[in-house]
Amino acid sequence: MAPPSTPTPLVIASGNAGKIREFAALLAALPLEIQPQPEGMEVEETGTTLAANARLKAEAVARATGCWTLADDSGLAVEALKGAPGVQSARYADSDAERIGRLLRELAAANRARGAEGLPPERGARFTAALAVADPTGRIRLEVEGHCPGLILEEPRGGGGFGYDPVFLVPELGLSFAEMDKATKGRIGHRGRAFALLEPKLRALLG
């Protein structure tokens, strides 16, 4: 009988505990040993797109650790705000509550301006997750993007998730991301959709 294979270390290029838990659940079926990035490591996200920031993080953390690395950059684009907060989603304010508060205030102001012009309110939005995988030398080997369309609620709903999850509604389910169980969010959410594209390619790459 062949000896069991040793799991391949895969570093998640993030200091966000919620994001690491979400990826660990998505990656559970693969022969991987999930590790967080080195404590205290910060990679400056200077890219002008989500994909560029994912590449920057994957390359830097892979070079620092000498391990395969998975990075993501996720962003919320709100139609009435001309795509904001977009690439600045994580830096829109200092905490999740403050980010949500700013988003709701700015969306309310944008819709008041639309109303003054005789236009209906617009609450459409889209979450995007860009994923990048770098090999231990820091070379990018895989890149994918996943998208989830939805609407911005007028106030937060649900106690799960993180980030903008409490105000992002998926209309076909009638639930915010923060009201979904992990399996549903993993299937419906932008990160889950991106992972569904990534997983077969990652299996082939690491196999």
C-alpha positions as CSV (number, residue, x, y, z in Angstrom):
1,M,0.0,0.0,0.0
2,A,1.4,3.4,-1.0
3,P,2.2,5.7,1.9
4,P,-0.2,8.6,2.4
5,S,1.0,11.7,0.6
6,T,2.0,14.7,2.6
7,P,-0.3,17.7,2.3
8,T,1.1,20.6,0.3
9,P,1.4,23.8,2.4
10,L,-0.7,26.6,0.9
11,V,-0.4,30.0,2.5
12,I,-3.5,32.3,2.3
13,A,-2.2,35.8,1.7
14,S,-4.4,37.5,4.2
15,G,-4.5,38.6,7.8
16,N,-8.3,38.5,7.8
17,A,-9.4,35.6,10.0
18,G,-12.8,35.5,8.4
19,K,-11.4,35.2,4.9
20,I,-8.9,32.5,6.0
21,R,-11.7,30.4,7.6
22,E,-13.8,30.8,4.4
23,F,-10.9,29.6,2.2
24,A,-10.1,26.7,4.6
25,A,-13.7,25.5,4.2
26,L,-13.6,25.8,0.4
27,L,-10.2,24.0,0.2
28,A,-11.1,21.3,2.6
29,A,-11.4,18.6,-0.1
30,L,-7.9,19.2,-1.5
31,P,-4.7,17.6,-0.1
32,L,-3.5,21.0,1.4
33,E,-2.2,22.3,4.7
34,I,-3.7,25.7,5.0
35,Q,-1.5,28.3,6.7
36,P,-2.0,32.1,7.3
37,Q,0.5,34.6,6.0
38,P,3.3,35.5,8.4
39,E,2.1,37.5,11.4
40,G,2.6,41.2,11.0
41,M,3.2,41.0,7.2
42,E,1.5,43.7,5.2
43,V,1.6,43.9,1.4
44,E,0.8,47.4,0.1
45,E,-2.1,47.1,-2.3
46,T,-1.1,49.5,-5.0
47,G,-2.9,47.9,-7.9
48,T,-5.6,49.7,-9.8
49,T,-7.7,46.6,-10.2
50,L,-8.7,43.7,-7.9
51,A,-6.8,41.3,-10.1
52,A,-3.6,43.4,-9.8
53,N,-3.8,43.5,-6.0
54,A,-4.4,39.7,-5.8
55,R,-1.2,39.2,-8.0
56,L,0.8,41.6,-5.8
57,K,-0.2,39.8,-2.6
58,A,0.3,36.3,-4.0
59,E,3.8,37.1,-5.3
60,A,5.0,38.9,-2.2
61,V,3.8,36.2,0.3
62,A,5.0,33.3,-1.8
63,R,8.5,34.9,-2.0
64,A,8.5,35.6,1.8
65,T,7.4,32.0,2.7
66,G,8.8,29.9,0.0
67,C,5.3,28.2,-0.2
68,W,2.5,28.0,-2.7
69,T,0.3,31.0,-2.0
70,L,-3.3,31.9,-2.7
71,A,-4.4,35.5,-2.6
72,D,-7.6,37.2,-3.3
73,D,-8.8,40.8,-3.6
74,S,-12.5,41.3,-3.3
75,G,-14.5,44.4,-3.9
76,L,-18.0,45.7,-3.9
77,A,-19.1,47.9,-6.9
78,V,-22.3,49.9,-6.4
79,E,-23.9,51.2,-9.5
80,A,-25.3,54.4,-8.1
81,L,-21.8,55.2,-6.8
82,K,-20.2,54.7,-10.2
83,G,-18.5,51.5,-9.1
84,A,-17.3,52.6,-5.7
85,P,-16.0,51.5,-3.3
86,G,-14.5,49.0,-5.8
87,V,-10.8,48.5,-5.4
88,Q,-10.9,50.6,-2.2
89,S,-13.6,48.4,-0.5
90,A,-11.3,47.3,2.3
91,R,-10.0,50.8,2.9
92,Y,-13.3,52.7,2.7
93,A,-13.2,53.2,6.5
94,D,-11.4,51.8,9.5
95,S,-13.9,49.1,10.5
96,D,-16.7,46.9,9.0
97,A,-19.3,49.0,10.8
98,E,-17.8,52.3,9.6
99,R,-17.5,50.9,6.1
100,I,-21.1,49.9,6.0
101,G,-22.2,53.2,7.5
102,R,-20.3,55.2,4.9
103,L,-21.6,53.1,2.1
104,L,-25.3,53.5,3.2
105,R,-24.8,57.3,3.7
106,E,-23.2,57.8,0.3
107,L,-25.8,55.6,-1.4
108,A,-28.7,57.5,0.3
109,A,-27.1,60.8,-0.9
110,A,-26.7,59.4,-4.5
111,N,-30.3,58.3,-4.6
112,R,-31.6,61.7,-3.3
113,A,-29.7,63.3,-6.1
114,R,-31.2,60.8,-8.6
115,G,-34.7,61.6,-7.2
116,A,-34.1,65.3,-7.7
117,E,-33.4,64.5,-11.3
118,G,-36.6,62.5,-11.6
119,L,-34.7,59.2,-11.7
120,P,-35.7,56.1,-9.7
121,P,-33.5,54.9,-6.8
122,E,-30.7,52.5,-7.8
123,R,-29.5,49.9,-5.3
124,G,-27.8,47.4,-7.7
125,A,-24.3,46.2,-6.8
126,R,-21.9,43.4,-7.7
127,F,-19.3,41.7,-5.5
128,T,-16.1,40.5,-7.3
129,A,-13.4,38.2,-6.1
130,A,-10.1,38.0,-8.0
131,L,-7.9,35.0,-7.0
132,A,-4.3,34.5,-7.8
133,V,-2.0,31.5,-7.0
134,A,1.8,31.9,-7.0
135,D,4.3,29.1,-6.8
136,P,7.0,29.1,-4.2
137,T,9.3,31.3,-6.4
138,G,6.6,34.0,-6.5
139,R,5.5,33.3,-10.1
140,I,1.8,33.6,-10.8
141,R,0.4,30.3,-12.0
142,L,-3.4,30.7,-11.9
143,E,-5.8,33.7,-12.0
144,V,-9.6,33.7,-12.0
145,E,-12.5,36.0,-11.1
146,G,-15.9,35.3,-9.7
147,H,-18.9,37.6,-9.5
148,C,-22.2,37.8,-7.6
149,P,-24.8,40.4,-8.5
150,G,-27.1,41.8,-5.8
151,L,-28.7,44.8,-4.1
152,I,-27.7,47.0,-1.2
153,L,-30.1,46.9,1.7
154,E,-31.2,50.1,3.5
155,E,-29.9,48.6,6.8
156,P,-27.8,45.6,7.9
157,R,-29.5,42.2,8.2
158,G,-28.0,39.0,9.7
159,G,-25.2,38.2,12.2
160,G,-22.9,36.1,10.0
161,G,-20.2,36.8,7.5
162,F,-17.9,39.9,7.6
163,G,-17.3,43.1,5.7
164,Y,-20.3,44.3,3.7
165,D,-22.1,41.0,4.1
166,P,-25.0,42.4,6.2
167,V,-26.1,44.9,3.6
168,F,-25.6,42.8,0.4
169,L,-28.8,41.1,-0.6
170,V,-29.0,38.2,-3.2
171,P,-32.5,38.8,-4.5
172,E,-33.2,35.2,-5.8
173,L,-32.7,33.9,-2.2
174,G,-34.1,36.9,-0.4
175,L,-31.1,36.7,2.0
176,S,-28.2,38.9,2.8
177,F,-24.7,37.3,2.8
178,A,-24.8,37.6,6.6
179,E,-28.1,35.6,6.7
180,M,-26.8,32.7,4.7
181,D,-25.2,29.5,6.1
182,K,-21.6,28.9,5.1
183,A,-22.5,26.3,2.5
184,T,-25.0,28.6,0.7
185,K,-22.6,31.5,0.8
186,G,-19.8,29.3,-0.5
187,R,-22.0,28.3,-3.4
188,I,-23.6,31.6,-4.2
189,G,-21.0,34.1,-3.2
190,H,-18.3,35.8,-5.4
191,R,-15.5,34.0,-3.6
192,G,-17.2,30.6,-4.0
193,R,-17.9,31.2,-7.6
194,A,-14.3,32.2,-8.2
195,F,-13.1,29.1,-6.3
196,A,-15.4,26.9,-8.5
197,L,-13.3,28.1,-11.4
198,L,-10.0,27.8,-9.6
199,E,-10.4,24.4,-7.9
200,P,-10.1,22.1,-10.9
201,K,-7.1,24.1,-12.2
202,L,-5.5,24.0,-8.7
203,R,-6.0,20.2,-8.5
204,A,-4.3,19.8,-11.8
205,L,-1.4,22.1,-10.9
206,L,-0.7,20.5,-7.6
207,G,-1.4,17.0,-8.7
